[in-house]
């Protein structure tokens, strides 16, 4: 047998072994699960059981756990309502050595909500008047949830033409209020109740004159600018 033929056979054998090794890696479901986590792949699953603190579902034949806190953006009171429910999840933790697979629907739900809210924000017009519900009170103003589900801030100076020392003096959570949208900047909606009072629209409400510094903790909860991060709208 010539050296040329031997080399060809050797190359064929080497290539085949490499292919087999790759195949063995792909055949390992834990490797596929690891890849799903790295790629943030969206998986369609069916909840197969309810356990303490969450539910279970299988992915690639591996038993996965979905904590109750990862099922929804809101508190889940009855886990039984998820039994046999089909849903989209992502792998957030995988460990073959510990036989651990953790799944979550929250990241997908957050992204969908962000896209919906970003789309709604496109339709919000400065100068329009709408109705909202007081959601929370802070020393610097009141957060109001509008009819479209978006949240805005009525600064304490925009509650009334009369001097208001604290929003809690005139408002309480759950109050229905009429507000005027006076500014939209960096995803934040600025509202005014004062502008709807007789003589209230005196020019102070113009967006360029309305500047509010919100503490960082509240800024995180209000700032809808993050909604546009990694989102491409058609």
C-alpha positions as CSV (number, residue, x, y, z in Angstrom):
1,X,0.0,0.0,0.0
2,X,1.5,3.4,-1.0
3,X,2.1,6.2,1.4
4,X,-0.4,8.4,-0.4
5,X,-3.2,5.8,0.1
6,X,-2.2,5.3,3.8
7,X,-2.4,9.1,4.4
8,X,-5.8,9.3,2.7
9,X,-7.1,6.5,4.9
10,X,-5.6,8.1,8.0
11,X,-7.2,11.4,7.2
12,X,-10.5,9.7,6.6
13,X,-10.2,8.0,10.0
14,X,-9.2,11.1,11.8
15,X,-12.1,13.1,10.3
16,X,-14.5,10.4,11.2
17,X,-13.4,10.3,14.8
18,X,-13.7,14.1,15.1
19,X,-17.2,14.0,13.6
20,X,-18.1,11.2,16.1
21,X,-16.8,13.2,19.0
22,X,-18.9,16.2,17.9
23,X,-21.9,14.0,17.5
24,X,-21.4,12.6,21.0
25,X,-21.3,16.2,22.4
26,X,-24.5,17.1,20.6
27,X,-26.2,13.9,21.7
28,X,-25.6,14.9,25.4
29,X,-28.8,16.7,26.4
30,X,-27.0,18.7,29.0
31,X,-24.7,20.2,26.4
32,X,-27.8,21.2,24.4
33,X,-29.3,22.8,27.5
34,X,-26.1,24.7,28.2
35,X,-26.3,26.0,24.6
36,X,-29.9,27.0,25.1
37,X,-28.9,29.0,28.2
38,X,-26.0,30.7,26.4
39,X,-28.1,31.6,23.4
40,X,-31.2,32.6,25.5
41,X,-33.3,30.3,23.4
42,X,-37.0,30.5,23.8
43,X,-38.4,27.1,24.5
44,X,-42.0,25.9,24.4
45,X,-42.9,23.6,27.3
46,X,-45.9,22.2,29.1
47,X,-46.1,22.2,32.9
48,X,-46.3,18.6,34.0
49,X,-46.5,18.9,37.8
50,X,-46.7,21.2,40.8
51,X,-44.2,20.9,43.6
52,X,-43.3,22.9,46.6
53,X,-42.3,26.4,45.5
54,X,-42.9,26.0,41.8
55,X,-43.7,23.7,38.9
56,X,-41.8,21.2,36.8
57,X,-41.5,20.6,33.1
58,X,-39.1,18.5,30.9
59,X,-36.7,19.8,28.3
60,X,-34.7,17.4,26.2
61,X,-35.8,14.7,28.6
62,X,-34.4,16.5,31.6
63,X,-36.6,17.4,34.5
64,X,-36.6,21.2,34.9
65,X,-37.9,23.3,37.8
66,X,-39.6,26.7,37.3
67,X,-39.7,28.6,40.6
68,X,-43.1,30.3,41.4
69,X,-41.3,33.7,41.2
70,X,-40.2,32.9,37.6
71,X,-43.7,32.0,36.3
72,X,-45.2,35.5,36.1
73,X,-44.5,39.2,36.6
74,X,-47.0,39.2,39.4
75,X,-47.4,37.0,42.5
76,X,-48.8,33.6,41.7
77,X,-51.3,32.6,44.4
78,X,-52.3,29.2,43.1
79,X,-49.7,27.1,41.3
80,X,-52.3,24.6,40.3
81,X,-53.6,27.0,37.7
82,X,-50.4,26.4,35.8
83,X,-50.8,22.6,35.6
84,X,-50.8,21.4,32.0
85,X,-50.4,25.0,30.8
86,X,-48.2,25.6,27.8
87,X,-45.7,28.5,28.1
88,X,-42.5,29.9,26.8
89,X,-39.4,29.7,29.0
90,X,-35.7,30.1,28.9
91,X,-32.9,28.1,30.7
92,X,-31.4,30.2,33.4
93,X,-29.4,27.6,35.3
94,X,-28.0,24.2,34.2
95,X,-25.7,22.0,36.1
96,X,-25.2,18.4,35.0
97,X,-23.1,17.4,38.0
98,X,-25.9,18.4,40.4
99,X,-28.6,17.3,38.0
100,X,-30.1,20.8,38.1
101,X,-32.1,22.6,35.4
102,X,-33.9,25.8,36.2
103,X,-36.3,27.5,33.8
104,X,-37.9,30.9,33.8
105,X,-40.7,32.7,31.9
106,X,-40.1,36.1,33.5
107,X,-37.4,37.3,31.1
108,X,-39.7,36.6,28.1
109,X,-42.7,38.2,29.8
110,X,-40.6,41.3,30.7
111,X,-39.5,41.7,27.1
112,X,-43.0,41.4,25.7
113,X,-44.3,43.9,28.3
114,X,-41.5,46.3,27.4
115,X,-42.4,46.1,23.7
116,X,-46.1,46.7,24.4
117,X,-45.3,49.7,26.6
118,X,-42.9,51.1,24.1
119,X,-45.5,50.8,21.5
120,X,-48.1,52.6,23.7
121,X,-45.6,55.4,24.5
122,X,-45.5,56.2,20.7
123,X,-49.2,57.1,20.9
124,X,-48.9,59.4,23.9
125,X,-49.1,63.1,22.8
126,X,-47.9,66.1,24.8
127,X,-50.8,68.3,25.5
128,X,-53.5,65.6,25.6
129,X,-55.8,65.2,28.6
130,X,-56.6,61.8,30.1
131,X,-57.7,60.1,33.2
132,X,-55.6,58.0,35.6
133,X,-55.4,56.4,39.0
134,X,-53.0,57.4,41.7
135,X,-50.7,54.4,42.2
136,X,-48.3,55.7,44.8
137,X,-47.4,58.8,46.7
138,X,-43.9,60.2,47.3
139,X,-42.7,63.4,49.0
140,X,-42.0,64.9,45.5
141,X,-45.2,63.9,43.8
142,X,-47.7,61.2,42.8
143,X,-47.3,58.4,40.4
144,X,-50.4,58.0,38.2
145,X,-51.3,55.0,36.1
146,X,-53.0,56.2,32.9
147,X,-55.8,54.5,31.0
148,X,-53.4,53.0,28.6
149,X,-51.5,51.3,31.4
150,X,-48.4,53.6,31.4
151,X,-47.3,55.4,34.5
152,X,-46.5,59.1,34.8
153,X,-45.5,61.5,37.5
154,X,-47.5,64.5,38.8
155,X,-44.8,66.6,40.5
156,X,-46.0,68.2,43.8
157,X,-45.8,71.6,42.1
158,X,-48.2,70.3,39.4
159,X,-50.9,69.0,41.7
160,X,-52.7,72.4,42.3
161,X,-52.3,76.1,41.9
162,X,-52.7,76.3,45.6
163,X,-49.6,75.5,47.6
164,X,-49.3,71.8,48.3
165,X,-46.8,70.8,51.0
166,X,-47.2,67.1,50.6
167,X,-49.1,65.1,47.9
168,X,-50.6,63.0,50.7
169,X,-52.4,66.1,51.9
170,X,-54.7,66.1,48.9
171,X,-54.4,62.7,47.2
172,X,-54.5,59.1,48.3
173,X,-53.8,55.8,46.5
174,X,-56.7,54.8,44.2
175,X,-57.9,58.3,43.5
176,X,-59.2,58.9,40.0
177,X,-57.7,62.1,38.6
178,X,-57.7,64.0,35.3
179,X,-54.3,64.9,34.1
180,X,-52.6,66.7,31.3
181,X,-49.5,65.3,29.7
182,X,-47.0,68.1,29.8
183,X,-43.8,66.3,28.8
184,X,-42.2,63.1,27.6
185,X,-38.4,62.8,28.0
186,X,-36.2,59.7,28.2
187,X,-39.3,57.5,28.4
188,X,-40.6,59.5,31.5
189,X,-44.1,60.9,31.3
190,X,-44.7,64.2,33.1
191,X,-48.3,65.0,34.2
192,X,-50.1,68.0,35.5
193,X,-53.4,68.4,37.4
194,X,-52.8,72.1,37.9
195,X,-52.9,72.7,34.1
196,X,-56.6,71.7,34.1
197,X,-57.6,74.2,36.8
198,X,-58.9,77.6,35.7
199,X,-55.9,79.7,34.7
200,X,-53.6,76.7,35.4
201,X,-52.2,76.5,31.9
202,X,-49.9,79.5,32.3
203,X,-46.9,78.2,30.3
204,X,-45.1,76.8,33.3
205,X,-46.2,73.4,32.2
206,X,-44.1,73.5,29.0
207,X,-41.7,70.5,28.9
208,X,-38.6,72.7,28.7
209,X,-39.6,74.3,32.0
210,X,-40.4,71.1,33.8
211,X,-37.4,69.5,35.4
212,X,-37.7,67.0,38.2
213,X,-34.9,65.1,39.9
214,X,-36.2,61.8,41.1
215,X,-34.2,59.7,43.7
216,X,-32.4,56.8,42.1
217,X,-34.6,54.1,43.7
218,X,-37.8,55.6,42.3
219,X,-36.0,56.5,39.1
220,X,-35.5,52.8,38.4
221,X,-39.1,52.0,38.8
222,X,-40.4,54.9,36.8
223,X,-37.7,55.2,34.1
224,X,-39.2,53.7,31.0
225,X,-36.2,54.6,29.0
226,X,-34.9,51.1,29.7
227,X,-37.9,49.8,27.7
228,X,-36.2,50.8,24.5
229,X,-33.1,49.0,25.3
230,X,-32.5,46.1,22.8
231,X,-35.9,46.7,21.3
232,X,-36.5,47.4,17.7
233,X,-39.9,48.7,16.7
234,X,-41.2,48.2,13.2
